[in-house]
Amino acid sequence: MFRIWNLLAHGILASLLALSIGCKPKLPTQELPATKVAAVLALSQEITDYDEYVGRTSATETVEVRARVTGYIKEIRFSDGDNVRENDVLFLIEPDVYQAVHQQALAKIDLMKARVGLAQSKLARAKSLIDVKAISQEEYEENVAALTEAQAQLVSAQADSQISALDLKYTEVRSPISGRIDRALTTPGNIVTGGLGTGTLLTTIVKNDPIYVYFDVDEQSVLRYQRLQRGEAQSSKAVDTTATDSSGTPQAPKDLKSFKIPCLIQLSDEEDYSHRGELDFIQNRIDERTGSIKLRGVFNNGDSLFKPGMFVRVRVPVSQPYSAVLVPEQSIGIDQDARYVMVVGPGGKATRRSVELGRLIGDSRVILKGLNAGEEIIYRGLQRIRGDSSLDVQRVAWPAKRSSAAKGTEE
């Protein structure tokens, strides 16, 4: 009996406990706070596609200044690194010996002229005597030969004087071109040796304005540039690449320079391609080992910013300007091989949008497909977005360090 009452007591207690638990009021559910993110508007910008290469600058003219006569350096008439003009005197070699030799050559000319005059007088007298048979034919021919010999010696003396005049002239070493001169490789008092190709190297001069930039391009790219420019010329009729002459015969296509293909360069310490020039030369054959061909661009260098031998980055346009959508590179998410952006939709909800990427312009990325200009995208806080969580969106300006090529207006 006691056992039965014990079981009944435990059952009543369990029932009372369950009843008390079931009657407990429910606690209100707490909503998660909104995720703070920063957003920007996708921009619309007119851009042009480019191919990029690495090139090296080169002077348009380079001259090695060498001594053409032997002697001691008497004067140096420039400062190292000066800009010199064509025909400026750079070095003076002691002219005394060459002056004396030239005077001797001039005197020899006078001597030969006197001999020619004497020989002409003898020949005239001999001619009058031969007519009356007063002298023999042999004597007459000797006078003719004497005149011919004197005339030949006069020509030789005149040639010697021209050589001595050139030697005297070359004691003044002049600049053959206008440009920037290097340092003097010798000093006054030193002897230099003259000669063609073997003369002592005195200095070098380079002409840097304009300046050339050489770079290697694959064959397909060259064909694309030429077809692009020919297409523009035919549509605008600015350049007739199939012109004919007066007889109606087709002329050969014009060279690369006539197409005026633009190119841009960037120095190692610059962010933008702010220097504009034109392609003006293409090598006449493809390199069989590399399958590439050398191109040359020409650029103004009035401020002497470019020096020969500098490495530069080169851009060549490969498309017409077109309107593109740009977003900050930081706003693009990666999911395995897919690229996406988070678009702020109605009600402050984020929607994932798959996009196709174009090229990078500064800190901005071109979007080829999947996004329209003016749509609001998440810029910061992309990794904090979870499911359908609400967003606390703060509109921010575009990144400050954005390439000038990608600056546009918000739409």
C-alpha positions as CSV (number, residue, x, y, z in Angstrom):
1,M,0.0,0.0,0.0
2,F,2.8,2.4,0.9
3,R,4.4,1.7,-2.5
4,I,1.1,2.6,-4.3
5,W,0.9,5.9,-2.4
6,N,4.5,6.7,-3.2
7,L,3.9,6.2,-6.9
8,L,0.8,8.5,-6.8
9,A,2.8,11.2,-5.1
10,H,5.5,11.2,-7.7
11,G,3.0,11.4,-10.5
12,I,1.2,14.3,-9.0
13,L,4.5,16.2,-8.5
14,A,5.5,15.5,-12.1
15,S,2.1,16.8,-13.4
16,L,2.4,19.9,-11.3
17,L,6.0,20.6,-12.6
18,A,4.9,20.1,-16.2
19,L,1.9,22.4,-15.7
20,S,4.2,25.1,-14.2
21,I,6.6,24.9,-17.1
22,G,3.9,25.1,-19.8
23,C,2.4,28.2,-18.2
24,K,5.7,30.1,-18.3
25,P,5.4,33.2,-20.6
26,K,7.5,33.3,-23.9
27,L,10.4,35.8,-24.2
28,P,10.3,38.2,-27.2
29,T,12.8,37.4,-30.0
30,Q,15.6,40.0,-30.6
31,E,16.3,41.3,-34.1
32,L,20.0,41.3,-35.3
33,P,21.4,44.9,-35.8
34,A,21.8,46.1,-39.4
35,T,25.1,45.4,-41.1
36,K,27.1,48.6,-41.7
37,V,28.5,48.8,-45.2
38,A,29.8,51.6,-47.5
39,A,28.5,51.8,-51.1
40,V,29.3,53.7,-54.3
41,L,27.5,54.2,-57.6
42,A,28.8,52.4,-60.7
43,L,30.2,55.0,-63.1
44,S,29.8,55.4,-66.9
45,Q,33.1,56.4,-68.6
46,E,34.2,56.7,-72.2
47,I,37.4,54.6,-72.5
48,T,39.7,53.1,-75.1
49,D,41.3,49.7,-75.0
50,Y,45.1,49.6,-75.2
51,D,47.9,47.1,-75.6
52,E,50.8,47.7,-73.3
53,Y,54.5,47.1,-73.9
54,V,57.9,47.9,-72.4
55,G,60.1,50.1,-74.5
56,R,63.4,52.0,-74.3
57,T,64.1,55.6,-75.3
58,S,66.7,56.4,-77.9
59,A,68.1,59.7,-79.2
60,T,67.1,60.7,-82.7
61,E,70.7,61.5,-83.5
62,T,73.9,60.4,-81.8
63,V,77.4,61.5,-82.9
64,E,80.9,60.5,-81.7
65,V,83.1,63.6,-82.0
66,R,86.6,62.4,-83.0
67,A,89.9,64.2,-83.8
68,R,90.6,64.4,-87.5
69,V,94.2,65.7,-87.2
70,T,97.0,64.9,-84.7
71,G,98.1,67.5,-82.2
72,Y,97.9,68.9,-78.7
73,I,94.6,70.1,-77.3
74,K,94.9,73.8,-76.8
75,E,91.4,74.8,-75.6
76,I,88.0,73.2,-74.7
77,R,85.2,75.6,-75.4
78,F,82.2,74.0,-73.7
79,S,81.1,72.9,-70.3
80,D,80.2,69.3,-69.6
81,G,76.5,68.6,-70.3
82,D,75.9,71.9,-72.3
83,N,73.4,72.2,-75.0
84,V,75.4,73.0,-78.1
85,R,74.5,74.2,-81.6
86,E,75.5,72.9,-84.9
87,N,79.0,74.2,-86.0
88,D,79.9,75.5,-82.5
89,V,83.7,75.1,-81.8
90,L,84.2,72.5,-79.1
91,F,87.9,71.8,-79.1
92,L,90.9,73.7,-80.5
93,I,94.0,71.7,-81.5
94,E,97.2,73.7,-81.8
95,P,97.1,75.0,-85.4
96,D,100.7,76.4,-85.8
97,V,102.2,73.5,-87.7
98,Y,99.1,73.2,-90.0
99,Q,99.1,76.9,-90.6
100,A,102.8,76.7,-91.7
101,V,102.1,73.7,-94.0
102,H,99.2,75.6,-95.6
103,Q,101.3,78.7,-96.2
104,Q,103.9,76.4,-97.8
105,A,101.3,74.9,-100.1
106,L,100.1,78.3,-101.1
107,A,103.6,79.4,-101.9
108,K,104.1,76.2,-104.0
109,I,101.1,77.2,-106.0
110,D,102.6,80.6,-106.8
111,L,105.9,78.8,-107.9
112,M,104.0,76.4,-110.2
113,K,102.1,79.3,-111.7
114,A,105.4,81.0,-112.5
115,R,106.7,77.8,-114.1
116,V,103.5,77.5,-116.2
117,G,103.9,81.1,-117.4
118,L,107.5,80.5,-118.4
119,A,106.6,77.2,-120.2
120,Q,103.9,79.0,-122.1
121,S,106.3,81.7,-123.2
122,K,108.9,79.2,-124.4
123,L,106.2,77.2,-126.2
124,A,105.0,80.3,-128.0
125,R,108.5,81.2,-129.1
126,A,109.2,77.7,-130.2
127,K,106.0,77.7,-132.3
128,S,107.1,80.8,-134.2
129,L,110.5,79.2,-134.8
130,I,109.2,75.8,-136.0
131,D,107.2,77.6,-138.6
132,V,110.4,78.9,-140.3
133,K,112.3,75.7,-139.6
134,A,114.6,77.5,-137.1
135,I,114.3,74.7,-134.5
136,S,113.8,71.0,-134.8
137,Q,110.6,69.2,-134.2
138,E,112.2,67.5,-131.2
139,E,112.9,70.8,-129.5
140,Y,109.4,72.0,-130.2
141,E,107.9,68.8,-128.6
142,E,110.2,69.3,-125.5
143,N,108.6,72.7,-125.0
144,V,105.1,71.3,-125.3
145,A,106.0,68.6,-122.7
146,A,107.5,71.2,-120.3
147,L,104.2,73.2,-120.4
148,T,102.2,70.1,-119.7
149,E,104.4,69.1,-116.8
150,A,104.2,72.6,-115.3
151,Q,100.4,72.6,-115.6
152,A,100.3,69.2,-113.9
153,Q,102.5,70.4,-111.1
154,L,100.2,73.4,-110.6
155,V,97.2,71.2,-110.2
156,S,99.1,69.0,-107.7
157,A,100.1,72.1,-105.7
158,Q,96.5,73.3,-105.7
159,A,95.4,69.9,-104.4
160,D,98.1,70.0,-101.7
161,S,96.8,73.4,-100.6
162,Q,93.2,72.0,-100.3
163,I,94.4,69.2,-98.1
164,S,96.5,71.5,-95.9
165,A,93.5,73.9,-95.7
166,L,91.3,71.0,-94.5
167,D,93.9,70.0,-91.9
168,L,94.0,73.6,-90.7
169,K,90.2,73.7,-90.6
170,Y,90.0,70.5,-88.6
171,T,92.2,72.0,-85.8
172,E,88.8,73.6,-84.8
173,V,86.7,70.6,-83.8
174,R,83.1,71.7,-84.4
175,S,79.7,70.3,-83.4
176,P,78.2,68.4,-86.4
177,I,74.6,68.6,-84.8
178,S,72.7,70.5,-82.3
179,G,72.0,68.7,-79.0
180,R,73.3,67.9,-75.5
181,I,77.0,67.2,-75.2
182,D,78.6,64.7,-72.9
183,R,81.7,65.4,-70.8
184,A,85.1,66.1,-72.4
185,L,87.1,62.8,-72.6
186,T,90.4,64.7,-72.7
187,T,91.9,67.8,-71.2
188,P,94.1,70.7,-72.6
189,G,97.7,69.7,-73.1
190,N,97.0,66.1,-74.1
191,I,97.9,64.9,-77.5
192,V,95.2,63.4,-79.7
193,T,95.5,61.3,-82.9
194,G,93.7,62.1,-86.1
195,G,92.3,59.8,-88.7
196,L,89.2,58.5,-90.3
197,G,87.7,56.0,-87.9
198,T,90.8,55.8,-85.8
199,G,90.8,59.4,-84.4
200,T,90.8,59.9,-80.7
201,L,87.2,60.0,-79.2
202,L,86.8,63.5,-77.7
203,T,83.1,63.4,-76.6
204,T,79.6,62.5,-77.8
205,I,76.5,64.5,-78.7
206,V,72.9,63.4,-78.7
207,K,69.8,65.1,-80.0
208,N,66.9,64.4,-77.7
209,D,64.1,66.5,-79.1
210,P,62.2,64.8,-80.5
211,I,63.0,61.4,-78.9
212,Y,62.4,57.9,-80.1
213,V,60.9,55.0,-78.2
214,Y,61.5,51.5,-79.5
215,F,59.5,48.4,-78.5
216,D,58.8,44.9,-79.8
217,V,55.3,43.9,-80.9
218,D,54.0,40.5,-82.1
219,E,52.9,40.2,-85.7
220,Q,49.2,39.9,-85.0
221,S,49.1,43.2,-83.0
222,V,50.8,45.1,-85.9
223,L,48.3,43.8,-88.4
224,R,45.5,44.8,-86.0
225,Y,46.8,48.3,-85.6
226,Q,47.1,48.8,-89.4
227,R,43.7,47.3,-90.1
228,L,42.1,49.5,-87.4
229,Q,43.7,52.7,-88.9
230,R,42.9,51.7,-92.4
231,G,39.3,51.2,-91.4
232,E,39.2,54.7,-89.8
233,A,40.7,56.2,-92.9
234,Q,38.2,54.6,-95.3
235,S,35.3,55.6,-93.1
236,S,36.4,59.2,-92.7
237,K,38.2,59.4,-96.1
238,A,41.0,61.2,-94.2
239,V,43.7,59.0,-95.8
240,D,43.3,57.2,-99.1
241,T,45.4,54.0,-98.7
242,T,44.5,52.9,-102.3
243,A,45.3,56.1,-104.1
244,T,46.1,56.1,-107.8
245,D,48.5,58.2,-109.8
246,S,47.6,60.4,-112.8
247,S,47.4,57.4,-115.1
248,G,45.0,55.6,-112.8
249,T,47.6,53.0,-111.7
250,P,47.1,52.1,-108.0
251,Q,49.9,53.3,-105.8
252,A,51.5,51.3,-103.0
253,P,50.0,51.6,-99.5
254,K,51.4,54.4,-97.5
255,D,53.9,53.7,-94.7
256,L,53.1,53.5,-91.0
257,K,53.9,57.1,-90.4
258,S,51.1,58.2,-92.7
259,F,48.4,56.5,-90.6
260,K,49.3,58.7,-87.5
261,I,48.7,55.9,-85.0
262,P,48.8,57.4,-81.5
263,C,50.8,55.9,-78.7
264,L,51.3,56.9,-75.0
265,I,54.2,56.4,-72.6
266,Q,54.6,56.3,-68.9
267,L,57.8,56.9,-66.9
268,S,58.7,54.6,-64.0
269,D,57.7,57.3,-61.4
270,E,54.3,58.2,-63.0
271,E,50.8,56.8,-62.6
272,D,49.3,58.0,-65.8
273,Y,50.2,57.8,-69.5
274,S,50.5,61.5,-70.0
275,H,53.0,61.7,-72.8
276,R,51.5,61.4,-76.3
277,G,53.3,60.6,-79.5
278,E,52.8,58.8,-82.8
279,L,54.1,55.6,-84.4
280,D,56.4,56.6,-87.3
281,F,58.5,53.5,-88.1
282,I,58.1,49.7,-88.4
283,Q,61.0,47.3,-89.0
284,N,61.1,45.9,-92.5
285,R,61.0,42.2,-91.4
286,I,59.8,39.9,-88.6
287,D,62.4,38.5,-86.3
288,E,62.3,34.7,-87.1
289,R,63.6,33.8,-83.6
290,T,60.9,35.7,-81.6
291,G,58.1,36.3,-84.1
292,S,58.1,39.9,-83.2
293,I,58.8,43.1,-85.0
294,K,60.2,46.4,-83.7
295,L,58.1,49.6,-83.7
296,R,59.1,53.1,-83.0
297,G,57.2,56.0,-81.6
298,V,58.3,59.7,-81.7
299,F,57.6,62.1,-78.8
300,N,58.3,65.7,-78.2
301,N,61.0,66.3,-75.6
302,G,61.3,70.1,-75.4
303,D,61.8,70.0,-71.6
304,S,64.5,67.3,-71.9
305,L,62.6,65.1,-69.5
306,F,63.4,61.9,-71.5
307,K,67.0,60.7,-71.6
308,P,68.3,58.0,-74.0
309,G,68.2,54.5,-72.5
310,M,65.3,55.0,-70.2
311,F,62.7,52.2,-69.8
312,V,59.1,53.3,-70.3
313,R,55.7,51.6,-70.5
314,V,54.0,52.1,-73.9
315,R,50.3,52.0,-74.7
316,V,48.9,51.6,-78.2
317,P,45.1,52.0,-78.7
318,V,43.3,48.9,-80.2
319,S,39.7,50.2,-80.2
320,Q,37.6,53.2,-80.8
321,P,36.4,55.0,-77.6
322,Y,33.3,53.4,-76.1
323,S,31.1,53.8,-73.0
324,A,31.9,51.4,-70.2
325,V,30.8,50.8,-66.6
326,L,33.5,51.1,-64.0
327,V,33.5,50.0,-60.3
328,P,36.3,50.1,-57.7
329,E,38.4,47.0,-57.8
330,Q,37.8,46.6,-54.0
331,S,34.1,46.1,-54.6
332,I,34.5,42.9,-56.6
333,G,34.1,39.6,-54.8
334,I,35.5,36.2,-55.7
335,D,33.7,32.8,-55.5
336,Q,36.0,30.2,-56.9
337,D,36.2,31.1,-60.6
338,A,33.2,33.5,-60.5
339,R,33.4,37.3,-60.0
340,Y,30.5,39.2,-58.5
341,V,29.4,42.4,-56.9
342,M,26.7,43.0,-54.2
343,V,24.0,45.4,-55.5
344,V,21.9,47.4,-53.0
345,G,18.3,46.7,-53.9
346,P,14.9,47.9,-52.7
347,G,14.5,47.9,-48.9
348,G,18.2,48.1,-48.3
349,K,18.8,44.4,-49.2
350,A,21.9,43.2,-50.9
351,T,21.7,41.1,-54.1
352,R,24.5,39.2,-55.5
353,R,25.2,40.0,-59.2
354,S,27.6,37.9,-61.4
355,V,29.7,40.2,-63.6
356,E,32.2,39.8,-66.5
357,L,35.4,41.8,-65.9
358,G,37.3,44.0,-68.3
359,R,40.7,45.6,-67.9
360,L,42.0,47.4,-64.9
361,I,42.3,51.2,-65.1
362,G,44.1,52.6,-62.0
363,D,42.1,51.3,-59.0
364,S,38.9,50.9,-61.2
365,R,37.8,47.8,-63.1
366,V,35.8,47.8,-66.3
367,I,32.6,45.7,-66.1
368,L,31.7,44.2,-69.5
369,K,28.5,42.5,-68.5
370,G,26.1,42.1,-65.5
371,L,25.9,45.7,-64.2
372,N,24.5,49.0,-65.3
373,A,25.8,52.5,-64.6
374,G,24.2,54.2,-61.7
375,E,23.5,51.0,-59.7
376,E,24.6,51.1,-56.1
377,I,27.1,48.5,-55.1
378,I,28.8,47.6,-51.8
379,Y,32.3,49.0,-51.6
380,R,33.4,48.2,-48.0
381,G,31.9,45.5,-45.7
382,L,31.4,43.0,-48.5
383,Q,32.5,40.1,-46.2
384,R,30.1,41.0,-43.4
385,I,26.9,40.5,-45.4
386,R,25.0,37.4,-44.3
387,G,21.8,36.1,-46.0
388,D,18.9,38.5,-45.8
389,S,20.4,40.7,-43.1
390,S,19.4,44.3,-43.3
391,L,22.0,46.9,-44.3
392,D,23.0,50.2,-42.9
393,V,24.3,51.8,-46.1
394,Q,26.6,54.8,-46.1
395,R,27.2,56.4,-49.5
396,V,30.9,57.2,-50.0
397,A,32.9,58.9,-52.7
398,W,35.1,57.0,-55.2
399,P,38.6,56.0,-54.0
400,A,40.9,59.1,-54.1
401,K,43.7,57.3,-56.0
402,R,41.9,56.7,-59.2
403,S,43.6,57.0,-62.6
404,S,42.7,60.0,-64.6
405,A,41.9,57.7,-67.5
406,A,38.9,56.4,-65.4
407,K,37.5,59.6,-64.1
408,G,33.8,60.0,-65.1
409,T,30.5,61.3,-63.9
410,E,28.1,59.4,-61.8
411,E,24.8,58.6,-63.5
